Structure formats: structure tokens, C-alpha cells
């Protein structure tokens, strides 16, 4: 079975990255079927070449022209290398490019769905209880694209039951039953990494891209509600993104600049989580939430919005504190409870780790599982 991935993960071009290592594992598994794994990506030419059983094909093209260019190059690769399965990293731009690429060929279409794009919060900015967060207009377009692409898929892999169930509700029997394969998370926790000197002693930490869907302003609103009653409280943000400058200004306008520390992107984020008092996130929607699993494995109590694998790996008030999306008042109340109740912190730490280990033990997400999932598309007429 020859496979073509259509992807744009920046880690593909770094030979030492986890992404590249994972692709090599997939390629080795594909090789056991007698085939080859090819990856097509909009990346510099330096990204091209073979890496053992893995072949990377890069194209240099503007974003506006990338869809057509990816489809054209993809169709050429399908014919040149007798590709059996084309797997797109999302059901949006890459999914559409993959769909165009397979037209006129016998290749099957496989979709990877890492985002809960059918969540109402994928396009919604706020409700009256929360700060306004401007979601990209592109998200509206992406739903329309997915509605065109998903019913054409021969196989679909999601990273959570929440995503699977929302897709089945929307598309019904017009799609094959999606599989659920979360992103792999190592169970071995790294050593704790000390936080830098901070002007607060009870530290909340959050990790992720600084994009609108993370709803960081909700965290500022929660800290603002608590800062006078709990002057020892502060928030550490690990991550970077286009919205960092705006968020720094917003922290000042909320009057919490002295309670918020931006650390930027860190490769030792998991170790930093271990040094915090609690992990917190207010995401509008999520996929697999690897950072949530990492926090639980690190034995850190968690406060989270009800997204992603909450309800699947974790249960609110049993092993995490969960609040509705867009509800900073609820986040503040749960944070106050953690500060005042050391027993709750201990219980959530123990039960959260237990839940994460059980979830990972039951997950089907080895390279063998993932290649087998793509191979199932070949059974479709």
C-alpha cells in the first residue's frame, strides 16, 4: 500500500522533531505492507528528500495558490508512485486539495480530523458572561469546505469521541464510521523545571498557541475577579502566536499585567507544568488536548473548559474541574475552590493522573493502528 500524506505541519522540515520521528514510524509501518509513505507539504525545497523509507515532497507557492498547486502536484505523485491512499491532515484546505488530487485516479481519500470544527464555538465569539473574542471568518469557510469534502471520504480518523459523534450527527450514513485515535502522549513524565522568579506564589499555568480559540481573555477575566481576594494568585502563559502582542495589551487593560507572565514558546513546557500549582485552560474547542493529558500525568490539578476529551478521558468534579466555555465567572469560582481546599487539589491530582493513564492504556494509536486505519479505505468500493 503506497500512501501520500497532504500536510503542512512545520515540524516536518525539522529532522529532529517529534513530528518527523512520528512520520518515520508511519513510513516503517507502511513499508511492512510493501509500500512507501510520501508526504506532500507547502514547505521550502530544503524540506524535500528521502529519510529512510519516508519521502518528502515540498512545493514553494503562495498561500493563495497553494490549494491548486497541492492538488496538481498530488495528482502527479499519485500517478508516478501508484498511490493507493491519500490522507489529508484536515478536512479543510488540505482535505479539498486531496479530494481534487484523487479525481480521475483510483486512490482512496482518508481524512484526519484533529479539530472539533462542528462545535458552536468554532465560529462563535462570546456570550454576555465573557470577553469578546474575534474568531477568524475563515472558520465559517472551513465548515463549508468540510461539508463538501467529508461526505467524499473513504475513511475518517478523529482524535476524540466528541468529534466522531458530532460528525455522525451532521453527516449521518453519508460517511463511513469515523475511528477514534488520539495523538500519542508519552507516559514518562520529564523532571520538573523551575519557573522563573514571579511576583506571585500560587501559580496557574496554561500552554498552547496564542490564538483566539484558546480564549486567553477569559483567564484574564477570572484572575481579575480573584486578584484582590487572593493576592498570591498569578498566571503563567507558555506559548506564542500572532495574538501575543494583543494579549499583553489586554492584560494591562484588565489590570492584571502584574499577575500574568508570558514565557513564550518553550520546549520544556511539560517540566514547567510540574512546577505550577494548577493547570488551567479556557479553550473554545479542542481536539485531543495533549497538554491536558500531560498536566494530569504530571500530577497537577486541572481546571478546564468542557471541550475535547473532557467527558471521555476526564469527568468534571471527579478528576478535573470543568466549566462551560465562555464562563470566566465559573473558572474563577473553581480556582478559588482549589486555592482554599488543599484536599481538592490532592484528590484532583491523584484522580486526574489515574484517569489519564487509563485513557492512554486503552487508546488505539500506534503506527500499526494508524496504518491499518488507512488500509481499511481500500475495502470501500
Phi, psi and omega per residue, in radians:
X1 nan 2.034 3.060
X2 -1.615 2.326 -3.022
X3 -2.173 2.463 3.025
X4 -2.123 2.101 2.996
X5 -1.591 2.341 2.977
X6 -1.875 1.927 -2.946
X7 -2.542 2.838 3.054
X8 -2.455 0.538 3.120
X9 -1.218 2.139 -3.098
X10 -1.051 -0.412 3.138
X11 -1.199 -0.241 -3.127
X12 -1.070 -0.571 -3.066
X13 -1.519 -0.019 3.104
X14 -1.802 1.905 -3.085
X15 -1.041 -0.362 -3.096
X16 -1.725 0.030 -3.050
X17 -1.355 2.773 3.059
X18 -1.101 -0.613 -3.135
X19 -1.092 -0.830 -3.125
X20 -1.118 -0.689 3.111
X21 -1.095 -0.709 3.132
X22 -1.146 -0.669 3.112
X23 -1.150 -0.640 3.090
X24 -1.114 -0.658 3.101
X25 -1.130 -0.755 3.098
X26 -1.080 -0.732 -3.131
X27 -1.087 -0.699 3.118
X28 -1.120 -0.636 3.132
X29 -1.254 -0.689 3.080
X30 -1.091 -0.658 -3.140
X31 -1.059 -0.520 3.121
X32 -1.155 -0.379 3.098
X33 -1.513 -0.014 -3.077
X34 1.539 0.202 -3.094
X35 -2.006 -2.991 -3.097
X36 -2.335 2.486 3.050
X37 -1.723 2.148 3.046
X38 -1.956 2.563 3.078
X39 -2.202 2.253 3.085
X40 -1.912 2.180 -3.062
X41 -2.506 2.583 3.033
X42 -1.443 1.609 -2.987
X43 -2.616 2.925 3.109
X44 -1.054 2.695 3.103
X45 -1.005 -0.492 3.140
X46 -1.078 -0.315 -3.135
X47 -1.370 -0.288 -3.068
X48 -1.296 2.780 3.065
X49 2.226 3.075 3.131
X50 -1.796 2.563 3.140
X51 -2.295 1.465 -3.029
X52 1.159 -2.216 -3.135
X53 -1.436 0.164 -3.090
X54 -1.886 2.306 3.114
X55 -2.089 2.183 -3.113
X56 -1.950 2.266 -3.141
X57 -2.071 2.043 -3.133
X58 -1.869 2.561 3.042
X59 -2.202 2.432 3.095
X60 -1.791 1.912 -3.077
X61 -2.736 2.645 3.121
X62 -1.158 2.766 -3.110
X63 -1.087 -0.626 -3.112
X64 -1.120 -0.547 -3.096
X65 -1.741 0.021 -2.973
X66 -1.164 -0.629 -3.112
X67 -1.028 -0.938 -3.125
X68 -1.130 -0.702 -3.126
X69 -1.137 -0.734 3.108
X70 -1.111 -0.739 -3.131
X71 -1.127 -0.770 -3.120
X72 -1.118 -0.816 3.127
X73 -1.178 -0.658 3.123
X74 -1.071 -0.758 3.136
X75 -1.110 -0.664 3.105
X76 -1.120 -0.711 3.132
X77 -1.177 -0.659 3.113
X78 -1.021 -0.784 -3.109
X79 -1.304 -0.678 -3.099
X80 -1.212 -0.696 -3.028
X81 -1.900 0.180 3.105
X82 0.907 0.954 -3.115
X83 -1.197 2.335 3.117
X84 -1.648 -0.661 -3.066
X85 -2.324 2.291 3.015
X86 -1.921 2.096 -3.110
X87 -1.960 2.089 -3.125
X88 -1.697 2.510 -3.053
X89 -1.325 -0.151 3.068
X90 -2.749 2.869 3.116
X91 -1.568 0.258 -3.068
X92 -1.789 -2.046 -3.100
X93 -1.047 -0.808 -3.118
X94 -1.207 -0.616 3.088
X95 -1.120 -0.728 3.135
X96 -1.162 -0.725 3.088
X97 -1.064 -0.725 3.123
X98 -1.143 -0.696 3.126
X99 -1.096 -0.776 3.090
X100 -1.108 -0.645 -3.084
X101 -1.134 -0.634 -3.063
X102 -1.438 -0.179 -3.122
X103 -1.045 2.273 -3.129
X104 1.434 0.110 3.099
X105 -2.151 3.066 3.108
X106 -1.705 0.090 -3.109
X107 -1.183 2.572 3.115
X108 -1.662 2.652 -3.138
X109 -1.793 2.171 3.095
X110 -2.101 2.319 -3.115
X111 -1.995 2.431 3.005
X112 -1.856 2.179 -3.098
X113 -2.055 1.815 -3.090
X114 -1.771 -0.088 -3.028
X115 -2.142 2.422 3.101
X116 -1.427 1.211 -3.003
X117 -1.273 -0.203 3.095
X118 -1.641 0.038 2.987
X119 -1.119 2.442 3.087
X120 -1.055 -0.386 -3.116
X121 -1.437 -0.037 3.081
X122 -1.127 -0.471 3.127
X123 -2.134 -0.231 -3.037
X124 -1.483 2.423 -3.080
X125 -1.590 -0.769 -3.056
X126 -2.940 2.930 2.909
X127 -2.177 3.122 -2.953
X128 -1.111 -0.405 -3.079
X129 -1.411 -0.194 -2.955
X130 -2.238 2.824 3.063
X131 -1.126 2.655 3.091
X132 -1.247 2.246 3.054
X133 -2.130 2.121 -3.083
X134 -1.441 1.930 3.093
X135 -1.445 2.541 -3.094
X136 -1.069 2.401 3.059
X137 -1.061 -0.488 3.128
X138 -0.982 -0.480 3.135
X139 -1.108 -0.630 3.063
X140 -1.085 -0.758 3.141
X141 -1.122 -0.701 -3.098
X142 -1.120 -0.615 3.076
X143 -1.099 -0.719 3.109
X144 -1.118 -0.702 3.113
X145 -1.106 -0.796 -3.133
X146 -1.055 -0.678 3.119
X147 -1.100 -0.454 3.080
X148 -1.433 -0.675 -2.986
X149 -1.493 -0.801 -2.983
X150 -0.991 -0.778 -3.140
X151 -1.129 -0.245 3.124
X152 -1.579 -0.086 -3.045
X153 -1.291 2.529 3.040
X154 -1.632 -0.278 3.098
X155 -2.794 2.552 -3.100
X156 -2.386 2.266 3.038
X157 -2.038 2.162 3.071
X158 -1.908 2.944 -3.127
X159 -1.883 0.041 3.093
X160 -2.731 2.712 3.078
X161 -1.135 -0.555 3.135
X162 -1.034 -0.775 3.136
X163 -1.186 -0.777 3.128
X164 -0.984 -0.854 -3.069
X165 -1.169 -0.637 3.121
X166 -1.182 -0.611 3.108
X167 -1.226 -0.718 3.116
X168 -1.128 -0.633 3.123
X169 -1.158 -0.657 -3.080
X170 -1.395 -0.738 -2.988
X171 -1.823 -0.253 3.090
X172 1.012 -2.381 -3.066
X173 -1.449 0.072 3.103
X174 -1.336 -0.137 3.117
X175 -2.165 2.690 3.011
X176 -1.186 2.711 -3.140
X177 -1.087 2.111 3.131
X178 -1.182 2.520 2.998
X179 -1.556 2.797 3.113
X180 -2.067 1.974 -3.136
X181 -2.415 1.673 -3.124
X182 -1.151 2.766 3.074
X183 -1.119 2.388 -3.107
X184 -1.149 2.394 3.093
X185 -2.211 2.120 3.125
X186 -1.061 2.471 3.122
X187 -1.488 -0.229 -3.126
X188 -1.481 1.999 -3.058
X189 -1.492 2.315 3.133
X190 -1.260 2.889 3.097
X191 -1.089 2.706 3.091
X192 -1.137 2.485 3.073
X193 -1.989 2.150 -3.100
X194 -1.052 2.447 3.008
X195 -1.285 2.674 3.081
X196 -1.148 2.858 3.086
X197 -0.969 2.258 -3.065
X198 -2.265 2.656 3.136
X199 -1.487 0.447 3.079
X200 -2.606 2.809 -3.016
X201 -2.038 -0.365 3.037
X202 -1.819 1.865 -2.944
X203 -1.852 2.112 2.900
X204 -1.568 2.503 3.118
X205 -2.291 2.490 3.011
X206 -2.357 2.573 -3.071
X207 -2.293 2.326 3.070
X208 2.752 3.036 3.081
X209 -1.160 2.469 -3.115
X210 -1.530 1.262 -3.110
X211 -2.087 2.840 -3.043
X212 -0.964 -0.645 -3.059
X213 -1.147 -0.266 3.110
X214 -1.387 -0.244 3.061
X215 0.871 0.839 3.098
X216 -1.024 -0.616 3.098
X217 -0.985 -0.532 3.082
X218 -1.100 -0.603 3.098
X219 -1.199 -0.702 3.074
X220 -1.047 -0.755 -3.126
X221 -1.103 -0.670 3.122
X222 -1.158 -0.770 3.124
X223 -1.111 -0.690 3.124
X224 -1.044 -0.706 3.131
X225 -1.122 -0.471 -2.994
X226 -1.835 -0.219 -2.916
X227 -1.106 -0.564 -3.133
X228 -1.354 -0.708 -3.132
X229 -1.295 -0.506 -3.090
X230 -2.313 1.344 -3.068
X231 -1.136 -0.246 3.128
X232 -1.417 -0.078 -3.019
X233 -1.495 2.456 3.050
X234 -2.704 2.924 -3.071
X235 -2.173 2.283 3.049
X236 -1.913 2.250 -3.129
X237 -1.978 2.081 3.114
X238 -1.905 2.058 -3.126
X239 2.554 2.972 -3.140
X240 -2.515 2.997 -3.125
X241 2.862 3.112 -3.073
X242 -1.108 -0.424 -3.044
X243 -1.592 0.131 -3.035
X244 -1.076 -0.838 -3.120
X245 -1.023 -0.763 3.134
X246 -1.115 -0.701 -3.140
X247 -1.172 -0.656 3.100
X248 -1.098 -0.720 3.090
X249 -1.167 -0.660 -3.129
X250 -1.158 -0.659 3.096
X251 -1.060 -0.674 3.101
X252 -1.175 -0.716 -3.117
X253 -1.194 -0.479 3.068
X254 -1.389 -0.184 -3.113
X255 1.333 0.460 -3.111
X256 -2.150 0.309 -3.099
X257 -1.009 -0.605 -3.138
X258 -1.372 -0.109 3.137
X259 -1.874 0.041 -3.080
X260 -2.228 2.286 3.100
X261 -2.111 2.135 3.069
X262 -1.648 2.063 -3.119
X263 -1.738 -0.105 -3.092
X264 1.290 -2.992 -3.131
X265 -1.352 2.317 -3.112
X266 -2.315 2.356 3.072
X267 -1.331 -0.253 -3.126
X268 -1.824 0.538 -3.075
X269 -1.027 -0.681 -3.119
X270 -1.097 -0.717 3.090
X271 -1.133 -0.638 3.101
X272 -1.138 -0.661 3.116
X273 -0.989 -0.689 -3.105
X274 -1.089 -0.413 -3.099
X275 -1.597 -0.037 3.136
X276 -1.585 2.869 3.096
X277 -1.460 -0.477 3.122
X278 -2.809 2.669 3.042
X279 -1.782 2.434 -3.116
X280 -2.411 2.476 3.000
X281 -2.586 2.650 -3.094
X282 -2.225 0.479 -3.008
X283 -0.930 2.526 3.062
X284 -1.286 -0.647 3.100
X285 -2.736 2.740 -3.108
X286 -2.545 2.974 3.016
X287 -1.821 -1.780 -3.103
X288 -1.576 -0.422 3.113
X289 1.079 1.079 3.133
X290 -1.062 -0.654 -3.126
X291 -1.136 -0.551 3.084
X292 -1.143 -0.734 3.081
X293 -1.124 -0.703 3.137
X294 -1.110 -0.727 3.117
X295 -1.097 -0.752 3.133
X296 -1.119 -0.753 3.126
X297 -1.133 -0.513 3.113
X298 -1.357 -0.073 3.120
X299 1.332 0.513 -3.129
X300 -1.840 2.273 3.102
X301 -1.095 2.597 -2.984
X302 -2.143 2.374 2.926
X303 -2.074 2.190 -3.033
X304 -2.549 2.728 2.945
X305 -1.277 2.745 -3.079
X306 -1.416 1.424 -3.083
X307 -2.450 2.989 2.994
X308 0.994 -2.135 -3.049
X309 -1.607 0.144 2.966
X310 -1.195 2.227 -3.010
X311 1.708 -0.218 3.104
X312 -2.052 -1.065 3.074
X313 -1.523 -0.593 -3.062
X314 -2.194 2.693 3.116
X315 -2.201 2.253 -3.132
X316 -1.011 2.330 3.120
X317 1.226 0.064 2.988
X318 -1.868 -0.831 3.136
X319 -2.364 -0.063 2.960
X320 -2.546 2.817 2.901
X321 -1.632 2.170 -3.098
X322 -2.134 2.400 3.139
X323 -2.172 2.700 3.050
X324 -1.069 2.671 3.061
X325 -1.093 2.497 3.073
X326 1.249 0.551 -3.074
X327 -2.301 1.311 -3.126
X328 -1.123 -0.444 3.090
X329 -1.098 -0.743 3.104
X330 -1.164 -0.729 3.096
X331 -1.043 -0.714 3.131
X332 -1.131 -0.749 -3.138
X333 -1.106 -0.709 3.140
X334 -1.195 -0.649 3.093
X335 -1.127 -0.769 3.108
X336 -1.046 -0.688 3.128
X337 -1.108 -0.697 3.112
X338 -1.149 -0.724 -3.132
X339 -1.077 -0.755 -3.014
X340 -1.480 -0.284 -3.011
X341 -2.139 1.578 3.121
X342 -1.077 -0.505 3.103
X343 -1.132 -0.701 3.102
X344 -1.103 -0.708 3.118
X345 -1.070 -0.779 -3.136
X346 -1.127 -0.783 -3.108
X347 -1.110 -0.796 3.135
X348 -1.125 -0.626 3.103
X349 -1.079 -0.822 -3.102
X350 -1.200 -0.873 -3.063
X351 -1.251 -0.573 3.095
X352 -1.120 -0.763 3.120
X353 -1.134 -0.718 3.132
X354 -1.089 -0.749 -3.136
X355 -1.145 -0.705 -3.138
X356 -1.132 -0.755 3.139
X357 -1.114 -0.718 3.128
X358 -1.140 -0.707 3.138
X359 -1.118 -0.797 -3.119
X360 -1.187 -0.612 3.133
X361 -1.141 -0.557 -3.096
X362 -1.556 -0.194 -3.044
X363 -1.214 2.467 3.020
X364 -1.830 1.640 -3.077
X365 -2.607 0.479 3.062
X366 -1.319 2.827 3.045
X367 -0.944 -0.641 3.108
X368 -1.098 -0.744 3.114
X369 -1.084 -0.759 -3.053
X370 -1.215 -0.714 3.100
X371 -1.174 -0.680 3.092
X372 -1.097 -0.633 3.117
X373 -1.119 -0.705 3.084
X374 -1.186 -0.639 -3.110
X375 -1.132 -0.473 -3.133
X376 -1.111 -0.410 3.114
X377 -1.110 -0.452 -3.099
X378 -1.223 -0.261 3.130
X379 -1.486 -0.156 3.133
X380 -1.377 2.401 3.132
X381 -1.185 nan nan
